[in-house]
Amino acid sequence: MNLYSKEVMKHFKKPQNVGKMENPSGTGKVGNLKCGDIMYLYIKVKKDKKGREVIKDVKFETFGCTIAIANTSLLTTMIKGKTIDQALKIKREDLVKRFGGVPFVKIHCSMLAVDALSEAVYDYFKKNNRRITKDLKIRHESSERIGKEIKEKHKELVELEEKIHEDKK
């Protein structure tokens, strides 16, 4: 039996929408306390013909494991062209289901992509003086708290990741 499904390996070996985005509408940065994975997700939001805010482009960078990379790749393919509301309805369980499951010890990695999306939308709303829902605010506060804890527990790793990320600019 393989540890990862064919779908997981497809997105891991050839991830979609990888890279840094110039002038994103919103940027989300999240991490995971258990393993130290760190992820950036960038969104470009434009209005469609109906005046709805749509995610026209999305990119990501992940300093993480197979599942973190595969999940983010999958998520980017699912949200491109969707309204912000549609994108925010995607849950980690949706990603795990599309993959046909992931090993139990890697479930925590499945949250990163969805959390990064929430943070990118939060950033977009904040930059545009938009009303932030209670749910989005709670997600943001949780991500902020975890980010601070990661900086304390994985200080050297965070410094290395930030240097690598900065060098890409």
Sequence and secondary structure as in RCSB ss.txt:
>XXXX:A:sequence
MNLYSKEVMKHFKKPQNVGKMENPSGTGKVGNLKCGDIMYLYIKVKKDKKGREVIKDVKFETFGCTIAIANTSLL
TTMIKGKTIDQALKIKREDLVKRFGGVPFVKIHCSMLAVDALSEAVYDYFKKNNRRITKDLKIRHESSERIGKEI
KEKHKELVELEEKIHEDKK
>XXXX:A:secstr
  SS HHHHHHHHS SSBS  SS SEEEEEE TTT  EEEEEEEEEE TTS EEEEEEEEEEES HHHHHHHHHH
HHHHTT BHHHHHT  HHHHHHHTT   GGGHHHHHHHHHHHHHHHHHHHHHTT    HHHHHHHHHHHHHHHHH
HHHTHHHHHHHHHHHHHT 
